[in-house]
């Protein structure tokens, strides 16, 4: 890991004190850490910096770097220094000239460690982040700002290539929204595995740093950031040498609770194939070709099972019988082991799916709805093929932990929900798995449902209207 202590001319002395403190905490040299002192392009060299580099080189490989990017004043200067640090080491990493995969970007002037074993604890926490498929280990916070990730964070260097938007540091317009960490909050939150690794208290909230504050913050964090007192490093040194402090209990945060605070990017319009209006007979031919099954077997199964459509006010939202029969035929033809249905409603479509699974002799349907009391629950649970769950389907999809062979999506019919649900489920859908989406042609809803489906799955989706049905079905197979 690269530990990059970033500083301006005015923070030089404090940063050099931090570097010496980090060196003194290590009982033996470590070659798995590169200690980098990174300054603004116009920062003059000094004897203090040279002496600090020599001192720290006894414990770490060291480098002193003048960032290629800079700006005359805060906050652009802060953002450009961070971007220059990332750019420098990411370029070296891409060229194979840097043996380290991750970087810890730290404000050198007002950040101190809270534990002697901070390196091993930090590496372990970042390994946890990578195991979750994330690239940023950082602490979420909001101090007079929208929710963001504290810029004292550990990043996998691959993020610089994966997220090129981070290369841009906005011109400061006088608002907090053009500070780089606020400006890029959506990207960093998306890639983060949030924990309490760094505790930020801007200028101590008006308080001076004390041993008691260090003790309290060390319970849940590895680093403390934000105190500008001149003596913070001396106090930290005394605190760390006073006794053996127990390892921190890092707080872990549910990323999904933070993401709703971030305005999603504007959806891009995806071109789609024209919707096809087909007779039931032509639909059989189309689906047989699409699914790669024999026409006669599909034709035989269309009327193999049927039940009357439910009666009552809510029944108008159940799928038409002809569509339910084709849904049955799709399940019978593809023989899925696990079907995930979003939108149980009255359980009408669920019964067709479970009947097809029963005909196949195997499989189950997990059906989701936040209002399960609406349907005939005893009827559904009478079949061992059905697992009804009273839960918000979109929330459930974010935590899927089992493979899926087929998805039938008939949820709340907004573009964003359709997109998010399918996007969340897609990694768990097996190759060759089928997705069927309902109401792609329904008046007032079809365009939204179709757009969400296309955004999640691409332009290569098929949409059909069967006979005079007003709803429409969308189809897609994972290649």
C-alpha positions in Angstrom: 0.0 0.0 0.0 1.1 3.6 -0.7 0.6 6.0 2.1 0.5 9.4 0.5 0.9 12.4 2.9 -0.4 15.3 0.9 0.7 18.8 2.0 0.9 22.5 1.2 3.8 24.8 2.1 2.0 25.9 5.2 1.4 22.3 6.4 5.0 21.1 5.7 6.2 21.1 9.3 3.1 19.2 10.6 3.3 16.7 7.7 7.0 16.0 8.5 6.1 15.4 12.1 3.4 12.9 11.0 5.9 11.1 8.8 8.4 10.7 11.6 5.7 9.5 13.9 4.6 6.8 11.5 8.2 5.7 11.1 8.7 5.5 14.9 5.6 3.3 15.3 7.1 0.5 13.3 9.5 -1.8 15.3 11.1 -3.2 12.1 11.4 -2.0 8.5 8.4 -2.6 6.2 8.8 -3.0 2.5 5.0 -3.5 1.9 4.4 0.2 2.5 5.6 3.1 0.3 5.6 6.4 2.2 5.1 9.2 -0.3 5.3 12.9 0.6 3.3 14.7 -2.0 3.2 18.5 -2.4 1.9 21.2 -4.7 3.8 21.8 -8.0 5.3 25.1 -6.8 6.3 24.0 -3.3 10.0 24.7 -2.8 12.3 21.9 -1.5 13.6 22.2 2.1 16.2 20.7 4.4 13.4 19.6 6.7 11.8 17.5 3.9 15.2 15.9 3.0 16.0 15.1 6.6 12.5 13.6 7.1 12.9 11.4 4.0 16.3 10.1 5.3 14.8 9.4 8.7 11.8 7.6 7.4 13.8 5.5 4.9 15.0 3.5 7.8 11.5 2.0 8.1 9.9 2.4 4.7 10.7 2.9 1.0 10.1 6.7 0.6 9.4 9.1 -2.2 9.0 12.9 -2.4 6.7 14.0 -5.3 5.7 17.3 -6.7 2.2 16.9 -8.0 1.8 17.7 -11.7 -1.6 19.3 -10.8 -2.2 22.3 -8.6 -4.3 25.3 -8.1 -3.7 28.7 -6.3 -6.4 28.4 -3.6 -8.7 26.1 -1.6 -10.7 24.1 -2.4 -9.5 23.6 -6.0 -5.9 23.2 -4.7 -7.0 20.4 -2.4 -8.8 18.6 -5.2 -6.0 19.1 -7.8 -3.4 17.8 -5.3 -5.5 14.7 -4.7 -6.0 14.2 -8.4 -2.3 14.7 -9.1 -1.4 12.1 -6.5 -3.9 9.6 -8.0 -2.7 10.3 -11.5 1.0 9.9 -10.7 0.7 6.5 -9.0 -2.1 5.1 -11.3 0.1 5.9 -14.4 3.0 4.1 -12.8 0.8 1.1 -11.8 -0.7 0.9 -15.3 2.9 0.8 -16.8 3.9 -1.9 -14.3 6.3 0.4 -12.5 4.5 0.4 -9.2 4.2 -2.8 -7.1 1.4 -1.5 -5.0 -2.3 -1.8 -5.9 -3.8 0.6 -3.3 -3.2 4.0 -2.0 -4.1 5.8 1.3 -4.5 9.5 0.6 -4.1 11.5 3.8 -4.1 15.2 4.7 -0.6 15.5 6.1 -1.3 18.6 8.3 -4.2 17.5 10.5 -4.4 13.7 10.6 -2.9 11.3 13.2 -3.0 7.6 13.8 -4.9 6.2 16.8 -3.3 2.7 16.9 0.2 1.4 16.8 -0.8 -1.4 14.5 -2.6 0.9 12.1 -1.0 -0.5 9.0 -2.1 -4.1 9.5 -5.5 -3.0 10.6 -5.9 -0.7 7.6 -4.7 -3.4 5.2 -7.2 -5.9 6.7 -10.1 -3.4 6.4 -9.2 -2.7 2.8 -9.0 -6.4 2.0 -12.6 -6.7 3.3 -13.6 -3.9 0.9 -12.0 -5.7 -2.1 -13.7 -9.0 -1.1 -17.0 -7.2 -1.4 -16.2 -6.0 -4.9 -15.7 -2.4 -3.9 -12.7 -0.2 -4.5 -12.8 2.4 -1.8 -12.4 2.0 2.0 -13.6 5.2 3.6 -15.9 6.9 6.1 -19.2 8.5 5.1 -19.9 11.8 6.6 -22.0 15.0 6.2 -20.8 18.1 8.0 -22.8 20.9 6.4 -22.6 19.0 3.1 -24.4 16.3 1.2 -23.4 12.8 2.1 -19.8 12.0 0.9 -16.8 9.8 1.6 -14.1 11.5 3.6 -11.1 12.1 1.2 -8.8 10.5 3.8 -9.5 7.1 2.2 -7.9 4.0 0.8 -8.5 3.4 -2.9 -7.6 0.6 -5.3 -5.6 2.3 -8.1 -7.8 0.7 -10.7 -10.5 3.2 -9.9 -8.6 5.9 -11.8 -9.2 3.9 -15.0 -12.6 2.6 -14.1 -14.0 6.0 -13.1 -12.5 8.6 -15.4 -14.9 11.3 -14.1 -12.7 11.5 -11.0 -10.0 13.1 -13.2 -12.0 16.3 -13.4 -11.7 18.8 -10.5 -14.5 21.4 -10.8 -13.9 25.2 -10.8 -15.0 26.4 -7.4 -18.1 28.6 -7.7 -18.3 29.5 -4.0 -20.6 26.7 -3.0 -19.8 23.5 -1.2 -21.0 21.5 -4.3 -17.8 22.2 -6.2 -15.5 20.8 -3.5 -14.0 17.7 -5.2 -15.2 15.2 -2.5 -18.7 16.6 -2.7 -18.7 16.9 -6.5 -17.6 13.2 -6.9 -19.6 11.9 -4.0 -21.9 9.7 -6.1 -18.9 7.9 -7.7 -17.0 7.4 -4.4 -20.1 6.3 -2.5 -20.9 3.8 -5.3 -17.4 2.3 -5.0 -17.1 2.4 -1.3 -17.4 -0.1 1.5 -18.1 2.4 4.3 -16.7 2.0 7.8 -15.6 4.2 10.7 -11.9 3.8 9.8 -11.3 7.6 9.8 -13.0 9.9 12.3 -13.3 13.5 11.1 -13.9 16.4 13.5 -13.3 19.7 11.7 -11.1 21.8 13.9 -12.3 19.7 16.8 -15.7 21.3 16.8 -14.1 24.2 18.7 -12.4 21.9 21.2 -8.7 21.3 21.7 -7.4 17.7 21.3 -7.0 15.8 24.6 -6.0 12.3 25.7 -9.6 11.6 26.5 -10.7 12.5 23.0 -8.0 10.2 21.6 -9.1 7.4 23.8 -12.8 7.7 22.8 -12.1 8.0 19.1 -9.7 5.0 19.2 -12.5 2.7 20.1 -14.1 2.8 16.7 -11.5 4.4 14.3 -7.9 4.0 13.2 -7.3 7.6 12.3 -8.4 11.1 13.6 -8.7 14.0 11.1 -9.5 17.6 11.4 -7.6 19.0 14.5 -5.3 21.9 13.7 -3.6 22.2 17.1 0.2 22.4 16.7 0.8 19.7 19.4 -1.4 17.0 17.9 1.5 14.8 16.9 3.2 15.1 20.3 -0.1 14.2 22.0 -0.6 11.3 19.7 2.9 10.0 20.3 2.4 10.1 24.1 -1.0 8.4 23.8 0.3 5.6 21.6 3.2 4.9 23.9 1.2 5.0 27.1 -0.3 1.6 27.0 -1.6 -1.2 24.7 -4.9 0.0 23.3 -7.4 -2.7 22.3 -8.1 -3.0 18.5 -10.9 -0.7 17.4 -14.4 -2.0 16.8 -15.0 -0.5 13.4 -18.5 0.5 12.6 -19.8 -0.8 9.3 -22.4 1.0 7.4 -25.0 -0.3 4.9 -24.1 1.4 1.6 -27.7 1.1 0.3 -28.9 3.4 3.1 -26.6 6.1 1.8 -27.1 5.8 -2.0 -30.7 7.1 -2.0 -29.2 10.5 -0.9 -27.4 10.6 -4.2 -29.3 11.9 -7.2 -29.0 9.2 -9.9 -27.6 10.2 -13.2 -30.1 11.1 -15.9 -31.2 7.9 -17.7 -29.9 7.5 -21.2 -32.5 6.7 -23.9 -31.8 3.2 -25.3 -33.0 2.5 -28.8 -35.3 -0.5 -28.9 -36.7 -2.8 -31.6 -40.3 -2.0 -32.6 -42.9 -3.8 -30.5 -44.6 -6.7 -32.4 -48.4 -7.2 -32.4 -48.9 -10.9 -33.1 -51.8 -13.3 -33.1 -51.7 -16.1 -30.6 -50.6 -18.5 -33.4 -47.8 -16.2 -34.6 -46.7 -15.7 -31.0 -46.2 -19.4 -30.7 -44.0 -19.4 -33.8 -42.1 -16.3 -32.5 -41.5 -17.7 -29.0 -40.5 -21.2 -30.3 -37.8 -19.5 -32.4 -36.7 -17.1 -29.6 -36.5 -19.9 -27.0 -35.0 -22.5 -29.3 -37.8 -25.0 -28.8 -40.0 -27.0 -31.1 -43.2 -25.3 -32.3 -45.5 -28.2 -31.8 -44.5 -28.7 -28.1 -45.0 -25.1 -27.4 -48.3 -25.1 -29.1 -49.5 -28.1 -27.1 -48.6 -26.5 -23.8 -50.4 -23.2 -24.4 -53.9 -24.5 -23.3 -52.5 -27.2 -21.1 -53.3 -25.3 -17.9 -55.7 -22.4 -17.2 -57.8 -20.9 -14.4 -60.3 -18.1 -14.6 -59.0 -14.6 -14.1 -59.8 -13.3 -10.5 -62.9 -11.2 -10.0 -63.1 -7.9 -8.1 -61.7 -4.4 -8.3 -58.1 -5.5 -7.9 -58.4 -8.2 -10.6 -58.0 -5.6 -13.3 -54.3 -5.5 -12.5 -53.9 -9.2 -13.0 -52.3 -10.3 -16.3 -54.7 -11.4 -19.0 -55.4 -15.1 -19.3 -53.8 -15.5 -22.7 -50.5 -13.9 -21.4 -50.6 -16.2 -18.4 -50.9 -19.2 -20.6 -47.9 -18.1 -22.6 -46.0 -17.6 -19.3 -46.9 -21.2 -18.4 -45.5 -22.3 -21.8 -42.3 -20.4 -21.3 -41.7 -22.0 -17.9 -42.5 -25.5 -19.1 -40.2 -25.1 -22.2 -37.2 -23.7 -20.4 -37.5 -25.9 -17.2 -36.1 -23.4 -14.7 -35.1 -24.6 -11.2 -35.6 -21.3 -9.6 -38.0 -18.6 -10.9 -38.0 -15.1 -9.2 -41.3 -13.2 -9.6 -41.7 -9.6 -8.6 -45.3 -8.6 -8.0 -47.4 -11.5 -6.6 -50.6 -9.3 -6.5 -53.5 -11.8 -6.4 -51.3 -14.7 -7.2 -52.7 -15.3 -10.7 -49.5 -15.5 -12.6 -47.8 -17.3 -9.7 -50.3 -20.2 -10.1 -49.4 -20.6 -13.8 -45.7 -20.6 -13.0 -46.1 -23.1 -10.2 -48.3 -25.3 -12.4 -45.6 -25.4 -15.1 -43.0 -26.3 -12.5 -45.2 -29.1 -11.2 -45.6 -30.4 -14.8 -41.8 -30.3 -15.2 -41.5 -32.2 -11.9 -39.0 -29.8 -10.3 -38.3 -26.2 -9.5 -39.7 -23.4 -7.3 -41.0 -19.9 -7.7 -39.9 -17.2 -5.1 -42.6 -14.5 -5.4 -42.2 -11.1 -3.9 -44.8 -8.5 -2.9 -44.8 -5.9 -0.1 -48.6 -6.6 0.4 -49.0 -10.3 0.5 -52.4 -10.2 2.2 -54.0 -9.3 -1.2 -53.7 -12.7 -2.7 -55.0 -16.1 -1.8 -52.1 -17.1 0.4 -53.4 -20.5 1.5 -53.9 -21.4 -2.2 -50.3 -20.4 -3.0 -48.7 -22.0 0.0 -50.6 -25.2 -0.7 -48.1 -25.8 -3.5 -44.6 -26.8 -2.4 -43.4 -25.1 -5.5 -44.2 -21.6 -4.2 -42.3 -19.5 -1.7 -44.2 -16.2 -1.1 -42.3 -13.4 0.6 -43.9 -10.3 2.0 -41.1 -7.9 1.3 -40.1 -4.9 -0.8 -38.9 -6.6 -4.0 -36.3 -3.9 -4.9 -34.8 -4.1 -1.4 -34.7 -7.9 -1.6 -33.0 -7.8 -5.0 -30.0 -5.9 -3.6 -29.2 -8.8 -1.3 -29.8 -11.8 -3.5 -27.7 -14.8 -2.5 -28.9 -17.6 -4.8 -28.8 -18.4 -8.5 -31.8 -17.7 -10.7 -32.9 -19.4 -13.9 -35.9 -17.2 -14.8 -37.2 -13.8 -13.8 -40.8 -12.6 -14.2 -41.0 -8.9 -13.5 -44.4 -7.4 -12.9 -43.6 -4.8 -10.2 -44.6 -1.1 -9.7 -44.0 -0.2 -13.4 -41.7 2.8 -13.0 -38.6 3.1 -15.3 -36.2 3.4 -12.4 -37.6 0.5 -10.4 -37.7 -1.8 -13.4 -34.1 -0.8 -14.2 -32.8 -1.2 -10.6 -34.5 -4.5 -10.0 -33.3 -6.1 -13.2 -29.8 -4.7 -12.7 -29.6 -6.1 -9.2 -30.8 -9.5 -10.3 -28.7 -9.8 -13.5 -25.5 -11.1 -11.9 -27.4 -13.9 -10.3 -29.2 -15.0 -13.5 -27.6 -18.0 -15.0 -26.3 -18.0 -18.6 -29.2 -18.9 -20.8 -31.6 -17.6 -18.2 -34.9 -16.0 -19.3 -36.3 -12.6 -18.3 -40.0 -11.9 -18.9 -41.3 -8.4 -18.2 -45.0 -7.6 -18.0 -46.9 -4.5 -19.2 -44.3 -3.3 -21.7 -47.2 -1.9 -23.9 -49.7 -0.9 -21.2 -51.1 2.6 -21.8 -49.3 5.2 -19.7 -46.9 2.6 -18.2 -45.4 0.6 -21.1 -42.9 3.2 -22.2 -41.5 3.5 -18.7 -41.3 -0.3 -18.2 -39.7 -0.7 -21.6 -37.2 2.0 -21.0 -36.2 0.5 -17.6 -35.9 -2.9 -19.2 -33.7 -1.6 -22.1 -31.5 0.4 -19.7 -30.8 -2.8 -17.7 -30.5 -5.3 -20.6 -29.6 -3.4 -23.7 -31.4 -2.7 -27.0 -31.7 -6.4 -27.9 -35.0 -7.0 -26.1 -38.1 -8.4 -27.7 -41.6 -6.9 -27.0 -44.8 -8.4 -28.2 -48.5 -7.8 -27.9 -50.6 -11.0 -28.0 -53.9 -10.5 -29.9 -55.9 -7.7 -28.3 -54.2 -7.9 -24.9 -53.5 -4.3 -23.7 -50.5 -5.2 -21.6 -47.6 -6.7 -23.6 -44.7 -8.9 -22.7 -40.9 -8.3 -22.9 -38.4 -11.1 -23.4 -34.6 -11.3 -23.0 -32.2 -14.2 -22.7 -28.8 -13.9 -21.0 -26.1 -15.0 -23.4 
